[in-house]
Amino acid sequence: MAILCYPSFGRNVYKVRFFFADAKKLSSDVQSSKNSFLYCQELVRKHDYENFIAALLLPPGPRQSTIAVRAFNISVAQVQDQVSQGLIGQMRMKFWSDTLEAIYQDAPPAQLVALQLHEAVRRHKLSKRWLKRLISSRENHLTSKAFQSLSAVEDYAEHSVSSVLYLTLESLNVRTLDGDHAASHVGRAQGIVTFLRAIPYNSRRQQVYVPIDLLVQHKVSQNDILKGIDDKRMKDLIFDVASSANAHIEKARTIMPKMTSEGRVALIPLLTVVSYLEQLRKADFNVFDAQLSQRNPLLPWKMWWNKFRGKI
């Protein structure tokens, strides 16, 4: 009997070994996923705080995927600031392009952002084209961040900001024309406001990216901006840019009532745009006012309250 039972016992030993090997691998995969998510979460919290707060208001699955997308967006955007040589910048962009291809072939590199984005792509079937636009929009500005016109700023915002919102909607399984239309306007408004907020920061670094057509129209020189002037000419220029952002907000709000409550949650970042423009108005459109660079402590509460009311 012992001889007859031995082979069966041996097979069971191998089964037990394979079970523990699989369990060990599963445990390792879970730990890797946890580490990659924590890394992405901290990256977004540190470099994109307002959008991080907005992401926390999403349901758990979409929240994790949105944070992965935003971490990817930050990683690509940082290439512009971290390199001074165009060739090195192109090489880093090539890395992210190759990484994106590998993610959609289920073979992501052992890089924390890539691993988490791979999970998001698999979980929610995120569209590759929106992720590719996050790369291409930055590639086109590697050698020069200057814009020729305000419409060029809006186009850049459409590719680099609206694309993230499209992916957020997809993570919520909202794939409608109304949703995408509203997200496009919210993204453009947010991109314009980001451009305004960056003016003081860039001027301190002796850099001016204000569109040439606006400088000519308002008779403002690059040197005026470097000096941080806040006279009527400059305020009129800022007012025109802010008005463009506000126009996109109004268009988005005419569309949003047609969306489901789940879809509207994806567009909560709109409240950060509204908050800044209100502060800018109170500062009489002086973009260099120190108060504008400080976080609004009430903004997280406002986001939560508006989500609770179902109104954005």
C-alpha positions as CSV (number, residue, x, y, z in Angstrom):
1,M,0.0,0.0,0.0
2,A,2.8,2.3,0.8
3,I,4.4,1.7,-2.5
4,L,1.1,2.3,-4.3
5,C,0.4,5.5,-2.4
6,Y,3.9,7.0,-2.8
7,P,3.6,8.4,-6.4
8,S,0.3,10.0,-5.4
9,F,1.9,11.5,-2.4
10,G,4.8,12.7,-4.6
11,R,2.4,14.5,-6.9
12,N,0.8,16.2,-4.0
13,V,4.2,17.4,-2.8
14,Y,4.8,19.0,-6.2
15,K,1.3,20.5,-6.2
16,V,2.0,22.0,-2.7
17,R,5.3,23.4,-4.0
18,F,3.7,25.0,-7.0
19,F,0.9,26.4,-4.8
20,F,3.4,28.1,-2.5
21,A,5.4,29.3,-5.4
22,D,2.3,30.8,-7.0
23,A,1.3,32.3,-3.7
24,K,4.7,33.8,-3.2
25,K,4.6,35.3,-6.7
26,L,1.1,36.6,-6.1
27,S,2.3,38.2,-2.8
28,S,5.2,39.8,-4.6
29,D,2.9,41.1,-7.4
30,V,0.5,42.6,-4.8
31,Q,3.4,44.2,-2.9
32,S,4.8,45.6,-6.2
33,S,1.4,47.0,-7.1
34,K,1.1,48.6,-3.7
35,N,4.6,50.2,-3.9
36,S,3.9,51.5,-7.4
37,F,0.6,53.0,-6.3
38,L,2.1,54.7,-3.2
39,Y,4.9,56.1,-5.4
40,C,2.4,57.5,-7.9
41,Q,0.2,58.9,-5.2
42,E,3.1,60.8,-3.6
43,L,4.3,62.0,-7.0
44,V,0.9,63.5,-7.8
45,R,0.4,64.9,-4.3
46,K,3.7,66.7,-4.4
47,H,3.6,68.1,-7.9
48,D,-0.1,68.3,-8.7
49,Y,-1.8,68.9,-5.4
50,E,-5.1,70.4,-6.5
51,N,-5.7,67.6,-9.0
52,F,-4.6,65.1,-6.4
53,I,-7.4,66.3,-4.1
54,A,-9.9,66.1,-6.9
55,A,-8.8,62.5,-7.6
56,L,-9.4,61.5,-4.0
57,L,-13.1,62.2,-4.6
58,L,-13.4,59.5,-7.2
59,P,-14.5,55.9,-6.5
60,P,-11.5,53.6,-5.5
61,G,-10.9,51.9,-8.9
62,P,-11.1,55.1,-11.0
63,R,-9.2,57.0,-8.4
64,Q,-6.2,54.6,-8.6
65,S,-6.2,54.7,-12.4
66,T,-6.5,58.5,-12.5
67,I,-3.6,58.9,-10.1
68,A,-1.6,56.5,-12.4
69,V,-2.5,58.7,-15.4
70,R,-1.6,61.9,-13.6
71,A,1.7,60.4,-12.4
72,F,2.5,59.5,-16.0
73,N,1.6,63.0,-17.1
74,I,3.9,64.5,-14.5
75,S,6.8,62.2,-15.4
76,V,6.5,63.2,-19.1
77,A,6.1,67.0,-18.3
78,Q,9.1,67.0,-16.0
79,V,11.4,66.1,-19.0
80,Q,11.1,69.7,-20.1
81,D,12.3,71.1,-16.8
82,Q,14.9,68.5,-16.0
83,V,17.0,68.7,-19.2
84,S,18.7,71.6,-20.9
85,Q,19.9,69.7,-24.0
86,G,17.4,68.8,-26.7
87,L,19.0,65.5,-27.6
88,I,18.7,64.2,-24.0
89,G,15.1,65.4,-23.8
90,Q,14.3,63.5,-27.0
91,M,15.9,60.4,-25.6
92,R,13.8,60.6,-22.4
93,M,10.7,61.2,-24.5
94,K,11.7,58.1,-26.6
95,F,11.8,56.1,-23.3
96,W,8.3,57.1,-22.4
97,S,7.0,56.4,-26.0
98,D,8.6,52.9,-25.9
99,T,7.2,52.4,-22.4
100,L,3.7,53.2,-23.6
101,E,4.1,50.7,-26.4
102,A,5.3,48.1,-24.0
103,I,2.4,48.8,-21.7
104,Y,-0.1,48.1,-24.4
105,Q,1.7,44.8,-25.2
106,D,1.4,43.7,-21.6
107,A,5.1,44.0,-21.1
108,P,5.7,47.1,-19.0
109,P,9.2,47.9,-17.8
110,A,10.0,47.6,-14.1
111,Q,9.4,51.2,-13.5
112,L,6.9,52.3,-10.8
113,V,4.8,54.7,-12.9
114,A,4.8,52.3,-15.9
115,L,3.6,49.4,-13.7
116,Q,0.8,51.4,-12.2
117,L,-0.3,52.8,-15.6
118,H,-0.3,49.2,-17.0
119,E,-2.8,48.2,-14.3
120,A,-5.0,51.2,-15.1
121,V,-4.9,50.4,-18.9
122,R,-5.9,46.8,-18.2
123,R,-8.5,47.7,-15.7
124,H,-10.3,50.4,-17.6
125,K,-9.2,49.8,-21.3
126,L,-7.8,53.3,-21.5
127,S,-7.4,54.8,-25.0
128,K,-3.8,54.8,-26.1
129,R,-4.3,58.0,-28.2
130,W,-4.9,60.2,-25.2
131,L,-1.7,59.0,-23.5
132,K,0.3,59.5,-26.7
133,R,-1.0,63.1,-26.9
134,L,0.5,63.7,-23.4
135,I,3.9,62.8,-24.9
136,S,3.6,64.5,-28.3
137,S,2.5,67.8,-26.8
138,R,5.6,67.9,-24.6
139,E,7.9,66.7,-27.5
140,N,6.8,69.7,-29.6
141,H,7.9,72.1,-26.8
142,L,11.2,70.6,-25.9
143,T,13.3,73.2,-27.7
144,S,11.0,76.2,-27.0
145,K,8.1,76.7,-24.6
146,A,7.1,80.0,-26.3
147,F,3.6,80.4,-27.8
148,Q,2.8,82.5,-30.8
149,S,-0.8,83.2,-29.8
150,L,-3.4,82.5,-27.2
151,S,-5.0,79.9,-29.5
152,A,-1.7,78.1,-29.4
153,V,-1.9,78.0,-25.6
154,E,-5.4,76.6,-25.9
155,D,-4.3,73.9,-28.3
156,Y,-1.5,72.9,-26.0
157,A,-4.0,72.7,-23.1
158,E,-6.3,70.5,-25.2
159,H,-3.5,68.0,-25.7
160,S,-1.8,68.1,-22.3
161,V,-4.8,68.8,-19.9
162,S,-8.0,67.7,-21.6
163,S,-6.4,64.4,-22.5
164,V,-6.1,63.6,-18.8
165,L,-9.8,64.4,-18.3
166,Y,-10.8,62.1,-21.2
167,L,-8.9,59.3,-19.5
168,T,-10.5,60.1,-16.2
169,L,-13.9,59.8,-17.8
170,E,-12.9,56.5,-19.3
171,S,-11.8,55.2,-15.9
172,L,-15.4,56.0,-14.8
173,N,-16.7,54.2,-17.9
174,V,-18.1,57.4,-19.2
175,R,-17.6,57.5,-23.0
176,T,-20.0,60.1,-24.4
177,L,-19.8,63.0,-26.7
178,D,-21.2,65.4,-24.1
179,G,-18.6,64.2,-21.6
180,D,-15.7,64.6,-24.0
181,H,-17.1,68.0,-25.1
182,A,-17.3,69.3,-21.5
183,A,-13.9,67.8,-20.7
184,S,-12.3,69.6,-23.6
185,H,-13.5,73.0,-22.4
186,V,-12.6,72.3,-18.7
187,G,-9.1,71.2,-19.9
188,R,-8.6,74.3,-22.0
189,A,-9.7,76.5,-19.1
190,Q,-7.4,74.7,-16.7
191,G,-4.5,74.9,-19.1
192,I,-5.0,78.7,-19.6
193,V,-5.0,79.2,-15.8
194,T,-1.9,77.0,-15.4
195,F,-0.3,79.3,-18.0
196,L,-1.3,82.4,-16.0
197,R,-0.1,80.9,-12.7
198,A,3.3,80.1,-14.3
199,I,4.0,83.7,-15.3
200,P,5.5,84.9,-12.0
201,Y,7.5,81.6,-11.6
202,N,8.9,81.9,-15.1
203,S,9.7,85.6,-14.7
204,R,11.8,84.8,-11.6
205,R,13.8,82.4,-13.8
206,Q,14.2,85.2,-16.5
207,Q,11.8,83.4,-18.8
208,V,8.8,84.8,-20.7
209,Y,6.3,82.6,-22.5
210,V,3.5,85.1,-22.9
211,P,2.2,84.9,-26.6
212,I,3.8,87.4,-28.8
213,D,0.4,88.6,-30.2
214,L,-0.8,89.6,-26.7
215,L,2.5,91.5,-26.0
216,V,2.1,93.4,-29.2
217,Q,-1.7,94.1,-28.7
218,H,-1.2,95.4,-25.2
219,K,2.2,97.1,-25.8
220,V,3.8,95.1,-23.1
221,S,7.5,94.1,-23.5
222,Q,9.2,90.9,-22.2
223,N,11.3,93.2,-20.0
224,D,8.1,94.6,-18.4
225,I,7.1,91.1,-17.4
226,L,10.6,90.3,-16.0
227,K,10.3,93.4,-13.9
228,G,6.9,92.2,-12.6
229,I,5.0,95.4,-13.6
230,D,1.3,95.6,-12.7
231,D,0.1,98.6,-14.6
232,K,-3.0,98.9,-16.7
233,R,-1.4,97.5,-19.8
234,M,-0.4,94.3,-18.0
235,K,-3.7,94.0,-16.2
236,D,-5.6,94.3,-19.5
237,L,-3.5,91.6,-21.0
238,I,-4.1,89.3,-18.0
239,F,-7.8,90.1,-18.1
240,D,-8.1,89.0,-21.8
241,V,-6.4,85.7,-21.0
242,A,-8.6,85.1,-17.9
243,S,-11.7,86.0,-20.0
244,S,-10.8,83.2,-22.4
245,A,-10.6,80.7,-19.6
246,N,-13.9,81.9,-18.2
247,A,-15.5,81.5,-21.6
248,H,-14.5,77.8,-21.6
249,I,-15.9,77.5,-18.1
250,E,-19.3,78.8,-19.2
251,K,-19.4,76.5,-22.2
252,A,-18.5,73.5,-20.0
253,R,-21.3,74.4,-17.6
254,T,-23.9,74.5,-20.3
255,I,-23.0,70.9,-21.3
256,M,-22.5,69.4,-17.8
257,P,-26.2,69.1,-16.9
258,K,-26.5,66.6,-19.8
259,M,-23.9,64.4,-18.1
260,T,-24.5,61.7,-15.5
261,S,-23.4,62.5,-11.9
262,E,-20.5,60.0,-12.3
263,G,-19.2,61.9,-15.4
264,R,-19.5,65.3,-13.6
265,V,-17.2,64.0,-10.8
266,A,-14.4,63.6,-13.3
267,L,-14.6,67.4,-14.0
268,I,-14.2,68.5,-10.4
269,P,-10.8,70.1,-11.3
270,L,-13.0,72.9,-12.8
271,L,-13.4,74.2,-9.3
272,T,-9.7,74.9,-9.0
273,V,-9.9,77.1,-12.1
274,V,-12.9,79.0,-10.8
275,S,-11.2,79.5,-7.5
276,Y,-8.1,80.9,-9.1
277,L,-10.0,83.2,-11.4
278,E,-12.0,84.6,-8.5
279,Q,-8.8,85.3,-6.5
280,L,-7.3,86.9,-9.6
281,R,-10.3,89.2,-9.9
282,K,-10.0,90.2,-6.3
283,A,-6.3,91.0,-6.9
284,D,-7.5,93.3,-9.7
285,F,-5.8,91.0,-12.3
286,N,-2.4,91.6,-10.9
287,V,-0.9,88.2,-11.7
288,F,2.1,88.9,-9.5
289,D,0.1,89.3,-6.3
290,A,1.7,87.1,-3.7
291,Q,-1.7,85.8,-2.5
292,L,-2.2,84.0,-5.7
293,S,0.7,81.7,-5.1
294,Q,-0.8,80.4,-1.8
295,R,-3.0,77.4,-1.6
296,N,-6.7,78.0,-0.9
297,P,-7.3,76.1,2.4
298,L,-11.0,75.9,1.7
299,L,-10.7,74.4,-1.8
300,P,-10.7,70.7,-0.7
301,W,-13.9,71.4,1.4
302,K,-15.5,73.1,-1.6
303,M,-14.7,70.2,-3.8
304,W,-16.2,67.7,-1.4
305,W,-19.3,69.9,-0.8
306,N,-20.0,70.4,-4.5
307,K,-19.6,66.6,-5.1
308,F,-22.0,66.0,-2.2
309,R,-24.5,68.4,-3.8
310,G,-24.0,66.9,-7.2
311,K,-23.2,70.4,-8.5
312,I,-19.9,71.5,-10.1
